[in-house]
Amino acid sequence: MNIPDPFSLSYHNARLLQESLKSNDLLAGKLVHARIIKSGLHFSVILLNNLMNFYSRTGCFSDAQLLFDEMPVKTIFTWNTLLSAYSRQAKMSEATEIFRKIPNRDSVSWSTIIMGYNQLGRFESALKVFDKMIKERVIPTQYTITSVLASCAAIKALDIGREVHSFVVKFGLSGYVSVVNSLLNMYAKSGDPMMTRVIFDRMEYRNTSSWNVMISLHMQHGRVDLARGQFERMCERDIVTWNSMIAGYNQHGHDFDALCTFSNMLRDSLLLPDKFTFINALSACTNLEMLKLGKQIHARIASTNFDTYGPVGNALISMYAKSGGVQIAQKIVEQSGISHLDVIAFTSLLDGYVKLGDLKPARQIFDSLKDRDVVAWTAMIVGYLQNGLNTDAVELFRLMVRDGPKPNNFTLAAMLSVSSSLTSLNHGKEIHASAIRTGQASLVSVNNALITMYARVGSINCARKVFNQIHWFRDVVSWTSMIMALAQHGLGEEALEHFEKLVAAGIKPDHITYVGVLSACTHVGLVEQGRRYYNMMKDFHKIEPTLSHYALMVDLLGRAGLTQEAYDFIEKMPIEPDAVTWGSLLSSCKVYKNVELGKVAAKRLLLIDPDNSGAYSALANLYSVCGKWDDAAKIRKLMKDGGVKKEQGISWVQIKNKFHVFGAEDGLHPQKDEIYKMMAKIWEDIKKIGFVPDTESVLHDLEEEVKEQMLRHHSEKLAIAFALISTPENTTLRIMKNLRVCNDCHSAIKFISKLSGREIIVRDATRFHHFKDGFCSCRDYW
């Protein structure tokens, strides 16, 4: 009987262990282990190393460790096998302990620990180990170098990467394609495209990975044509190649090219799309709002039983939500579960619901999200804002401050916009305080939004303070925001001083800056300055005027009584005038009683906007101020017969975070008796100190006594009366109004400010009026 020699038995058992490992058959491996012991081969270092490798790769670490502990003889391979087992499973504390105990560490030992740190994303630790390896004069292998270069690429450590490149040359590793590809990748990702190109051009042999690095580099820097050129020169392409092209096209706005490349891949390649292929193709469909094609891609995903949980499912949700299929997106959410929904998909869903004007399901999804980051919170707040649900936006923001992540500059900008819309100084100050607490108050974008907010809620001094605090970091938006703020408050000269400082600082104004400049001239009647700045905008700064600039010039001329010149300006405009432009002229014609030109302006305005109630009202009022009562009545009848409703004048005031809204002759407020009693007293008191009611402001043919009673109960007067009985003495009153304040109210409020010793700030449809001690900041020019 022939007895096999120990070497043959060892070889046979080693092969059986490898087969067991391939099939991941733990029982078969343990049977081989039993045979080894029976055969008396349990002292074979080679077999025991193979057994350790088997146990570690099948997850039996305790068996591998036990085997290691019982081995009478341990070679460097034995130590490295156990080290690799723990390192591969990211058990780095155990791996590090074993590494310290290895008596004579070789390059494999060092490389193994470096790769372990890399797997965990601890790239700095990997580089520190490599540094120690070099100091101990252990020569790195190609595997060491590729791992170290991967670490450099991950953290963009270009300087260290260059040192590693010197080791590549020193140790003669330039002949390995994997090493050169790692160098390419490191330079590409660390920001040295020139060196990447040099290495690529010098390569004697390039594989698919080499070309992929170059394609990725070109796409990263937006050089789409160069990436396409590299792609077309390739003989062999893998899935990374196709994905790099599709993703690059998608990221740089070439979505149609991305979809064409995706189609070519399906047609010309035997490769199957992976999750990255589908995600980028669906993203291109989303950007193009190509619902039909998106459905076809969805069908392909479903037909291949591709996993639609996670990133692919989120890409489908985004595509449907943004392309008009929000109901299908909702079904996918219900099928895959809220827990798989990411912020991008959520914001897309939210966008879809915003377009439908239905935020209830969006809020339900938001409330169900486990990991709501600042983007999700901001998206929900902006959703409310876009639908005019300002109160909901404020409540959600307060919840965010209490329980959520720190608001970022986008959140704060959105909330400051809410405060501006609500004209709420208290809300605005609350947001400002939050910005200070979260460290966002130092950002220029937040300060710019604060300037606008404070200006819109009537606190021009707070706007100035914010502007002065960003002295060293002002951009064109900062200057423009302040110029617009000053213009709104009738501080035209100060606004123009700021504009001159902007120009002197070498900052180029934009078209919005000039809207502020021309508005400043308009509000204080600086006609010649307005003409000069208008020409400066066109001729010096080469900014083409927009409809806003033209309308402001018409308003500037018209307010100054130059109605014919304003009309001539309109006739010479190179673009078709809009409703705002004709409306400005009509308003000026009413003030200066130019009936004929007013009729022309009203006719042209109604051609553009037949249901514009303002045009009918302005023309009727124009006839009324000129005593043409019959003509005024005809216009009002036309208005009634056409079903055109006049916009009702309302005023509102905020008291203790609650808004109180008033209309003319308002009898709905719960404190109406007190309000009317206060208004009657005020009326008599201001008449005693010189106020004379302007009954001409009542544009109806009525008795003087009736006219006076109507004037006494205008909405802004009722709001002021209520504010006076609801606030402590010396409190500044802030009144908001949706229409232009009339002459009588303007005169009356001047007297009320003197009588009460209060500052009264009124924002009407065009500007702010600051009443104090019997004077108004507008100097009676509005």
ChimeraX attribute file (.defattr): number of C-alpha atoms within 10 A of each C-alpha:
attribute: neighborCount
match mode: 1-to-1
recipient: residues
	/A:1	3
	/A:2	4
	/A:3	6
	/A:4	9
	/A:5	8
	/A:6	13
	/A:7	11
	/A:8	10
	/A:9	17
	/A:10	19
	/A:11	13
	/A:12	11
	/A:13	21
	/A:14	21
	/A:15	14
	/A:16	17
	/A:17	25
	/A:18	16
	/A:19	14
	/A:20	20
	/A:21	19
	/A:22	10
	/A:23	10
	/A:24	14
	/A:25	14
	/A:26	17
	/A:27	10
	/A:28	16
	/A:29	23
	/A:30	16
	/A:31	13
	/A:32	18
	/A:33	21
	/A:34	12
	/A:35	15
	/A:36	21
	/A:37	11
	/A:38	10
	/A:39	12
	/A:40	10
	/A:41	19
	/A:42	17
	/A:43	14
	/A:44	17
	/A:45	17
	/A:46	17
	/A:47	21
	/A:48	22
	/A:49	24
	/A:50	19
	/A:51	27
	/A:52	24
	/A:53	23
	/A:54	27
	/A:55	24
	/A:56	23
	/A:57	18
	/A:58	17
	/A:59	14
	/A:60	15
	/A:61	19
	/A:62	11
	/A:63	15
	/A:64	23
	/A:65	15
	/A:66	11
	/A:67	15
	/A:68	20
	/A:69	11
	/A:70	10
	/A:71	16
	/A:72	9
	/A:73	11
	/A:74	15
	/A:75	15
	/A:76	14
	/A:77	15
	/A:78	21
	/A:79	20
	/A:80	24
	/A:81	24
	/A:82	24
	/A:83	26
	/A:84	26
	/A:85	27
	/A:86	23
	/A:87	25
	/A:88	20
	/A:89	16
	/A:90	18
	/A:91	16
	/A:92	18
	/A:93	11
	/A:94	14
	/A:95	22
	/A:96	15
	/A:97	11
	/A:98	17
	/A:99	22
	/A:100	9
	/A:101	10
	/A:102	17
	/A:103	10
	/A:104	10
	/A:105	16
	/A:106	16
	/A:107	14
	/A:108	19
	/A:109	22
	/A:110	22
	/A:111	24
	/A:112	24
	/A:113	27
	/A:114	27
	/A:115	25
	/A:116	27
	/A:117	23
	/A:118	22
	/A:119	17
	/A:120	15
	/A:121	14
	/A:122	16
	/A:123	24
	/A:124	17
	/A:125	16
	/A:126	25
	/A:127	21
	/A:128	12
	/A:129	18
	/A:130	23
	/A:131	12
	/A:132	12
	/A:133	20
	/A:134	12
	/A:135	9
	/A:136	9
	/A:137	8
	/A:138	14
	/A:139	13
	/A:140	20
	/A:141	17
	/A:142	20
	/A:143	16
	/A:144	22
	/A:145	24
	/A:146	22
	/A:147	25
	/A:148	28
	/A:149	28
	/A:150	22
	/A:151	27
	/A:152	28
	/A:153	24
	/A:154	18
	/A:155	15
	/A:156	18
	/A:157	20
	/A:158	19
	/A:159	11
	/A:160	17
	/A:161	21
	/A:162	16
	/A:163	10
	/A:164	19
	/A:165	20
	/A:166	12
	/A:167	17
	/A:168	22
	/A:169	11
	/A:170	10
	/A:171	12
	/A:172	12
	/A:173	18
	/A:174	17
	/A:175	14
	/A:176	12
	/A:177	18
	/A:178	19
	/A:179	22
	/A:180	25
	/A:181	25
	/A:182	23
	/A:183	29
	/A:184	28
	/A:185	24
	/A:186	29
	/A:187	27
	/A:188	24
	/A:189	23
	/A:190	19
	/A:191	16
	/A:192	14
	/A:193	16
	/A:194	11
	/A:195	14
	/A:196	22
	/A:197	15
	/A:198	11
	/A:199	14
	/A:200	20
	/A:201	10
	/A:202	9
	/A:203	15
	/A:204	8
	/A:205	11
	/A:206	15
	/A:207	15
	/A:208	15
	/A:209	19
	/A:210	20
	/A:211	22
	/A:212	25
	/A:213	24
	/A:214	22
	/A:215	24
	/A:216	24
	/A:217	27
	/A:218	19
	/A:219	22
	/A:220	17
	/A:221	13
	/A:222	15
	/A:223	15
	/A:224	19
	/A:225	11
	/A:226	15
	/A:227	24
	/A:228	15
	/A:229	11
	/A:230	14
	/A:231	20
	/A:232	10
	/A:233	9
	/A:234	13
	/A:235	8
	/A:236	10
	/A:237	18
	/A:238	13
	/A:239	17
	/A:240	17
	/A:241	19
	/A:242	24
	/A:243	26
	/A:244	24
	/A:245	25
	/A:246	28
	/A:247	22
	/A:248	27
	/A:249	25
	/A:250	22
	/A:251	17
	/A:252	15
	/A:253	13
	/A:254	17
	/A:255	24
	/A:256	17
	/A:257	16
	/A:258	28
	/A:259	21
	/A:260	13
	/A:261	18
	/A:262	20
	/A:263	13
	/A:264	12
	/A:265	20
	/A:266	13
	/A:267	10
	/A:268	8
	/A:269	14
	/A:270	10
	/A:271	13
	/A:272	11
	/A:273	19
	/A:274	14
	/A:275	19
	/A:276	18
	/A:277	22
	/A:278	24
	/A:279	22
	/A:280	26
	/A:281	29
	/A:282	32
	/A:283	23
	/A:284	26
	/A:285	29
	/A:286	25
	/A:287	17
	/A:288	17
	/A:289	19
	/A:290	17
	/A:291	19
	/A:292	12
	/A:293	15
	/A:294	22
	/A:295	17
	/A:296	11
	/A:297	17
	/A:298	19
	/A:299	12
	/A:300	14
	/A:301	18
	/A:302	12
	/A:303	9
	/A:304	9
	/A:305	9
	/A:306	15
	/A:307	12
	/A:308	19
	/A:309	16
	/A:310	15
	/A:311	18
	/A:312	22
	/A:313	25
	/A:314	26
	/A:315	27
	/A:316	26
	/A:317	30
	/A:318	29
	/A:319	33
	/A:320	30
	/A:321	28
	/A:322	26
	/A:323	20
	/A:324	18
	/A:325	18
	/A:326	23
	/A:327	15
	/A:328	15
	/A:329	25
	/A:330	17
	/A:331	12
	/A:332	20
	/A:333	23
	/A:334	10
	/A:335	12
	/A:336	15
	/A:337	13
	/A:338	16
	/A:339	13
	/A:340	17
	/A:341	23
	/A:342	21
	/A:343	20
	/A:344	16
	/A:345	25
	/A:346	26
	/A:347	23
	/A:348	24
	/A:349	28
	/A:350	30
	/A:351	23
	/A:352	24
	/A:353	22
	/A:354	20
	/A:355	17
	/A:356	12
	/A:357	13
	/A:358	14
	/A:359	21
	/A:360	12
	/A:361	13
	/A:362	21
	/A:363	16
	/A:364	10
	/A:365	17
	/A:366	21
	/A:367	10
	/A:368	13
	/A:369	18
	/A:370	11
	/A:371	13
	/A:372	16
	/A:373	15
	/A:374	17
	/A:375	18
	/A:376	20
	/A:377	23
	/A:378	25
	/A:379	22
	/A:380	25
	/A:381	24
	/A:382	25
	/A:383	26
	/A:384	23
	/A:385	21
	/A:386	17
	/A:387	14
	/A:388	13
	/A:389	15
	/A:390	21
	/A:391	14
	/A:392	15
	/A:393	22
	/A:394	19
	/A:395	11
	/A:396	18
	/A:397	23
	/A:398	15
	/A:399	12
	/A:400	17
	/A:401	14
	/A:402	10
	/A:403	9
	/A:404	16
	/A:405	13
	/A:406	19
	/A:407	24
	/A:408	16
	/A:409	21
	/A:410	16
	/A:411	23
	/A:412	24
	/A:413	23
	/A:414	21
	/A:415	28
	/A:416	26
	/A:417	21
	/A:418	26
	/A:419	26
	/A:420	22
	/A:421	15
	/A:422	18
	/A:423	25
	/A:424	24
	/A:425	21
	/A:426	15
	/A:427	19
	/A:428	23
	/A:429	17
	/A:430	14
	/A:431	25
	/A:432	20
	/A:433	14
	/A:434	18
	/A:435	24
	/A:436	11
	/A:437	11
	/A:438	14
	/A:439	14
	/A:440	20
	/A:441	20
	/A:442	14
	/A:443	13
	/A:444	18
	/A:445	18
	/A:446	21
	/A:447	25
	/A:448	24
	/A:449	24
	/A:450	30
	/A:451	27
	/A:452	22
	/A:453	31
	/A:454	25
	/A:455	27
	/A:456	25
	/A:457	26
	/A:458	27
	/A:459	18
	/A:460	22
	/A:461	13
	/A:462	16
	/A:463	25
	/A:464	16
	/A:465	11
	/A:466	20
	/A:467	21
	/A:468	11
	/A:469	12
	/A:470	16
	/A:471	10
	/A:472	7
	/A:473	11
	/A:474	19
	/A:475	18
	/A:476	15
	/A:477	17
	/A:478	24
	/A:479	23
	/A:480	28
	/A:481	25
	/A:482	26
	/A:483	27
	/A:484	26
	/A:485	29
	/A:486	27
	/A:487	28
	/A:488	24
	/A:489	25
	/A:490	27
	/A:491	21
	/A:492	27
	/A:493	16
	/A:494	15
	/A:495	26
	/A:496	21
	/A:497	12
	/A:498	18
	/A:499	22
	/A:500	11
	/A:501	12
	/A:502	21
	/A:503	11
	/A:504	10
	/A:505	9
	/A:506	8
	/A:507	14
	/A:508	12
	/A:509	19
	/A:510	15
	/A:511	18
	/A:512	17
	/A:513	23
	/A:514	23
	/A:515	23
	/A:516	27
	/A:517	29
	/A:518	32
	/A:519	30
	/A:520	30
	/A:521	27
	/A:522	27
	/A:523	23
	/A:524	21
	/A:525	21
	/A:526	18
	/A:527	19
	/A:528	12
	/A:529	16
	/A:530	21
	/A:531	15
	/A:532	11
	/A:533	18
	/A:534	22
	/A:535	15
	/A:536	14
	/A:537	19
	/A:538	12
	/A:539	11
	/A:540	10
	/A:541	13
	/A:542	12
	/A:543	16
	/A:544	10
	/A:545	18
	/A:546	12
	/A:547	15
	/A:548	19
	/A:549	22
	/A:550	24
	/A:551	25
	/A:552	24
	/A:553	26
	/A:554	28
	/A:555	30
	/A:556	30
	/A:557	26
	/A:558	26
	/A:559	25
	/A:560	19
	/A:561	18
	/A:562	18
	/A:563	23
	/A:564	15
	/A:565	13
	/A:566	25
	/A:567	20
	/A:568	11
	/A:569	15
	/A:570	20
	/A:571	12
	/A:572	9
	/A:573	12
	/A:574	9
	/A:575	12
	/A:576	11
	/A:577	18
	/A:578	16
	/A:579	19
	/A:580	17
	/A:581	24
	/A:582	27
	/A:583	24
	/A:584	21
	/A:585	29
	/A:586	33
	/A:587	23
	/A:588	27
	/A:589	26
	/A:590	21
	/A:591	15
	/A:592	19
	/A:593	19
	/A:594	18
	/A:595	18
	/A:596	9
	/A:597	18
	/A:598	26
	/A:599	18
	/A:600	14
	/A:601	24
	/A:602	23
	/A:603	18
	/A:604	19
	/A:605	25
	/A:606	18
	/A:607	12
	/A:608	13
	/A:609	13
	/A:610	14
	/A:611	17
	/A:612	20
	/A:613	16
	/A:614	19
	/A:615	27
	/A:616	25
	/A:617	19
	/A:618	23
	/A:619	25
	/A:620	24
	/A:621	27
	/A:622	28
	/A:623	24
	/A:624	23
	/A:625	21
	/A:626	15
	/A:627	14
	/A:628	15
	/A:629	18
	/A:630	13
	/A:631	16
	/A:632	24
	/A:633	17
	/A:634	12
	/A:635	19
	/A:636	19
	/A:637	13
	/A:638	13
	/A:639	20
	/A:640	12
	/A:641	9
	/A:642	11
	/A:643	11
	/A:644	16
	/A:645	14
	/A:646	16
	/A:647	12
	/A:648	10
	/A:649	16
	/A:650	18
	/A:651	24
	/A:652	22
	/A:653	24
	/A:654	20
	/A:655	16
	/A:656	9
	/A:657	11
	/A:658	9
	/A:659	13
	/A:660	14
	/A:661	19
	/A:662	24
	/A:663	21
	/A:664	18
	/A:665	15
	/A:666	16
	/A:667	13
	/A:668	10
	/A:669	14
	/A:670	8
	/A:671	10
	/A:672	14
	/A:673	11
	/A:674	14
	/A:675	25
	/A:676	20
	/A:677	12
	/A:678	17
	/A:679	21
	/A:680	15
	/A:681	12
	/A:682	20
	/A:683	20
	/A:684	11
	/A:685	15
	/A:686	21
	/A:687	13
	/A:688	10
	/A:689	11
	/A:690	9
	/A:691	18
	/A:692	13
	/A:693	21
	/A:694	17
	/A:695	20
	/A:696	15
	/A:697	17
	/A:698	20
	/A:699	18
	/A:700	17
	/A:701	14
	/A:702	11
	/A:703	9
	/A:704	14
	/A:705	10
	/A:706	11
	/A:707	19
	/A:708	18
	/A:709	15
	/A:710	14
	/A:711	22
	/A:712	22
	/A:713	21
	/A:714	22
	/A:715	24
	/A:716	29
	/A:717	27
	/A:718	25
	/A:719	27
	/A:720	24
	/A:721	21
	/A:722	23
	/A:723	22
	/A:724	20
	/A:725	12
	/A:726	12
	/A:727	13
	/A:728	9
	/A:729	11
	/A:730	11
	/A:731	13
	/A:732	16
	/A:733	21
	/A:734	24
	/A:735	24
	/A:736	23
	/A:737	22
	/A:738	15
	/A:739	15
	/A:740	13
	/A:741	21
	/A:742	15
	/A:743	16
	/A:744	20
	/A:745	20
	/A:746	19
	/A:747	19
	/A:748	22
	/A:749	27
	/A:750	21
	/A:751	25
	/A:752	25
	/A:753	22
	/A:754	18
	/A:755	16
	/A:756	17
	/A:757	16
	/A:758	19
	/A:759	23
	/A:760	24
	/A:761	24
	/A:762	24
	/A:763	25
	/A:764	18
	/A:765	11
	/A:766	15
	/A:767	20
	/A:768	28
	/A:769	26
	/A:770	22
	/A:771	24
	/A:772	22
	/A:773	16
	/A:774	18
	/A:775	19
	/A:776	22
	/A:777	15
	/A:778	18
	/A:779	11
	/A:780	12
	/A:781	13
	/A:782	18
